[in-house]
C-alpha cells in the first residue's frame, strides 16, 4: 500500500478481529481480498481516507466502477462484483458497530436467479449400485444422506462414529487437516443405523498398512508408504467417474449431493433451523437460498403436507 490512512487501519483492525474469531483461512481470504485489493485502491484513487467518507453516493460510484471497468484478468462478472460488495458490506457493518460510520451499505448488482440442479433419490440409488466397491457405495450414501461437505467426509477418522443411546452420529470437526471444512466448530450429524453399521464394517476392514486413522483411504497402495488418505481431489474424481459410468445427464460432484440432501429434507418437511444444524451452517442464509431454488410444485407439496398435519 502506498500510504496508510485511518481507513487502512480500520481494514487491518477488522481483519484482525476476523482472525481472532477463528475464521477459516479461505474465509479470511474471501473477506480480505476485496478490501485490500479492490476497495482500498479505489479509495486511494478517489482521495477517500476515512470510513466516514464512504457515504451512499461514494459507495454507488464504487459499485458502478466495478461493473463498468475490467479487473486485472478481464471484465468482472456481476457475480464477482456482488461477491466483492458483500465483503465490503460486512466490513461496513463492523464499522457501524464500532461507531465509525452511519447506516450505509454498498449497492449490489441484481443477479439472475439460477435454478439449482439436484440428484433425485432414484439417481442416487443408481450411483450407489454403479459403484464397484463397498467403500465407494458408502461414500455415495454418506454424501446423499448426511449432506457432508467433501472436506468433512475425507476428514472422517475412526473415532468419529459415535453412539448416544439408540442414536448414531458422525462427529464432524471443522478444522480437519487439509479438508476444507469450515471454522473450528464441532457438530454431530445423525446417521441411519444401517449406514452406521456399514461405516463400522468399513473401519474394521481398513488395510493394516493404511496411514493415519482416516476412514476413507485411497484404493491404490503407494510403494513403501502404505495407503494414504482419500483426498478431496480424489473424491471429486471418484463421483465424477461414477456419474459418467451411470450415464447421468448432469455433472456429478460432491457438493451436488449436499444441495440434493438439503432440497430433499426441506421437501419432506424438515424445518430450516434443524437442517442448518445438520449441515453446519452458522446462519439460515444458505437454507433460504435452497428454498428460493425450489419449484412452484415443491412449494405446493410442502404446503399441502403442512396443512395435512393441521389438527383443525
Residue pairs with C-beta under 8 A, 6 or more apart in sequence:
1 8
1 36
1 40
2 44
3 44
5 43
5 49
5 50
6 49
6 50
6 51
7 40
7 43
7 48
7 49
7 50
7 51
7 54
8 40
10 51
10 91
10 95
10 100
11 35
11 36
11 39
11 40
11 91
14 35
14 91
14 94
14 95
15 28
15 31
15 32
15 35
17 94
18 27
18 28
18 31
18 32
19 28
22 183
22 184
23 31
23 183
24 174
24 175
24 181
24 182
24 183
26 180
26 182
27 182
27 183
30 83
30 87
31 87
31 90
31 91
33 87
34 83
34 84
34 87
34 88
35 87
35 88
35 91
38 66
38 84
38 88
39 62
39 84
39 88
39 91
42 62
42 65
43 49
43 54
46 58
46 61
48 54
48 58
51 92
51 95
51 100
51 101
52 100
52 101
54 92
54 101
54 104
55 104
56 104
59 88
59 104
59 105
59 106
59 107
60 106
60 107
62 88
62 106
63 81
63 85
63 106
63 107
63 108
63 109
66 76
66 81
66 84
66 85
67 76
67 78
67 81
67 109
69 76
70 76
71 80
76 84
78 109
78 110
78 111
79 111
81 108
81 109
82 108
82 109
82 111
85 106
85 107
85 108
85 109
86 108
88 106
89 105
89 106
89 108
92 101
92 104
92 105
92 106
93 105
95 101
96 102
96 103
96 104
113 292
114 293
115 293
116 259
116 263
116 290
116 293
117 250
117 251
117 256
117 259
118 256
118 259
118 260
118 263
118 264
119 127
119 144
119 248
119 250
119 252
119 256
119 257
119 260
120 260
121 264
123 246
123 248
124 140
124 144
124 257
124 260
126 246
126 248
127 140
127 239
127 242
127 243
127 246
127 248
127 252
128 137
128 140
128 141
128 144
130 242
130 245
130 246
131 137
131 139
131 140
131 242
133 219
134 198
134 201
134 202
135 202
135 216
135 219
136 238
136 242
137 198
138 195
138 198
138 199
138 202
139 153
139 216
139 235
139 238
139 239
140 239
140 242
140 257
141 195
141 198
142 148
142 153
142 170
142 191
142 195
142 199
143 153
143 239
143 254
143 257
143 258
143 261
144 257
144 260
144 261
145 191
145 192
145 195
145 261
146 170
146 189
146 190
146 191
146 261
146 278
147 189
147 257
147 258
147 261
147 262
147 265
147 278
147 279
148 170
148 172
148 189
148 258
149 179
149 180
149 181
149 182
149 254
149 255
149 258
149 280
150 179
150 180
150 232
150 235
150 236
150 254
150 255
151 176
151 178
151 179
151 180
151 181
151 232
152 172
152 176
152 179
152 181
152 280
153 216
153 235
153 254
154 176
154 179
154 214
154 216
154 229
154 230
154 231
154 232
154 234
154 235
155 173
155 176
155 177
155 178
155 179
155 181
155 214
156 170
156 214
156 215
156 216
157 212
157 213
157 214
157 215
158 203
158 206
158 213
158 214
158 215
159 171
159 213
160 170
160 171
160 172
160 173
160 215
161 168
161 169
161 170
161 171
161 191
161 196
161 199
161 200
161 203
162 168
162 169
162 170
162 171
162 188
163 169
164 188
167 190
168 190
168 191
168 192
168 193
168 196
169 188
169 189
169 190
169 191
170 188
170 189
170 191
170 199
171 186
171 187
171 188
172 181
172 186
172 187
172 188
172 189
172 280
173 181
173 186
174 181
174 182
174 183
174 184
174 185
174 186
174 280
175 181
175 183
175 184
178 231
178 232
179 232
180 232
181 280
182 280
183 282
185 280
185 282
187 277
187 278
187 280
189 278
190 278
191 199
199 215
202 215
203 215
206 215
206 217
206 227
207 217
207 221
207 226
207 227
209 221
209 226
209 227
210 217
210 226
210 227
211 217
211 225
211 226
211 227
211 228
211 229
212 229
214 229
214 230
216 229
216 230
216 235
217 227
217 228
217 229
217 230
218 227
218 228
218 229
218 230
218 231
218 234
220 227
221 227
222 228
230 238
232 254
235 254
236 253
236 254
239 252
239 253
239 254
239 257
240 251
240 252
240 253
242 252
243 250
243 251
243 252
244 252
246 252
250 256
258 279
259 290
261 279
262 275
262 279
262 286
262 287
262 290
263 290
263 293
263 294
263 298
265 275
265 278
266 272
266 275
266 287
266 290
266 291
266 294
266 298
266 302
267 294
267 298
267 301
267 302
269 302
269 305
269 306
272 284
272 287
272 288
272 291
273 284
275 287
276 283
276 284
276 286
276 287
279 286
279 287
281 287
294 302
